[in-house]
Amino acid sequence: MAETVLGIDWGTSNRRAYVLDEERRLLHQHNDGFGILAVEGNFEESLRQLLHTLGLNEADIYLSGMVGSRNGWREVPYVGTGISLERLAEHLVEIPCGIAGVRCRAVPGMRHADEHGMPDVMRGEEAQIFGAMALGAPDGWYALPGTHCKWVLVEGRRVSRLVTFMTGEFFHLLSHHGTLASLMKEQTDSPEAFEAGLQAAQYHGFTHAAFLCRALVVTDSMPANQASSLLIGAELAEIRRLAASNTVQIIGSPSLARRYAFAMEHFGMPATLWQPDEVYVAAIGKLAGLKN
């Protein structure tokens, strides 16, 4: 098999590629907008173009994210959260590919049922958590903010709880459509206003907290560019009922991760931040070493 390892975090809107050498060290990183929606089903051709861009004639490829969803290249079945994260490599799924010198395998994603039997799922985040743990992150709660923020409890290197919040998607909808749109553009950080929003959100349900975005602004109680703080506050007000006071591991873009860390500090939840590219490279390197 090719000595060059290529990890691709292939999401709905974006695609991030990481080229590793035979020692599983990062050689090159490439980001583009060719997520699963943009390629319109032409995954093999899109991959061929990516390999050309990266200057690769062959590669051992590991895919994660929405590329393995029902709307992706091939639907890869979820595995249950009962398995150890160390065993993800045993559940990689081969993706048939007609490109010479290329082998593609996909990380399966995970499904979880809560105490009431209600399901929750994740694709891609399991690889990031696996990578963080390969770098020394401990058991405990992990927060992965984004379009759909995942809160994941790891115990004994197994996922024992998974809770998803659509905070990022709601913020996008509210900031682009409806009556709050004009208030929620060009969000910037101000500790005082952010803390005020978090304080208000912890006492109200999400839909009322969302309306408070408007009420606080029109009564000059909060700057318009801090309206998003209420949405994050509503999320954290809910999750802190579940999460213990132990340190939360945050994996996310630096700007968003810092906002969540500030909010957690307000609620007395200490946090450690992990750089998402670093944990992903660690995950792919570990998977490539465990499965050949």
Secondary structure, DSSP 8 states (H G I E B T S, - for coil): --S-EEEEEE-SS-EEEEEE-TTS-EEEEEEES--TTTTTT-HHHHHHHHHHHHT-S-EEEEEESGGGSTTSSS----EETTSBGGGGGGG-EEE---STTEEEEE---EEEE-TTS-EEEESSHHHHHHHHHHTT--SEEEEE-SSSEEEEEEETTEEEEEEEE-HHHHHHHHHHSSTTGGGSSS----HHHHHHHHHHHTTS-HHHHHHHHHHHHHTTSS-GGGTHHHHHHHHHHHHTTTS-SS-EEEES-HHHHHHHHHHHHHTT--EEEE-HHHHHHHHHHHHHHH--
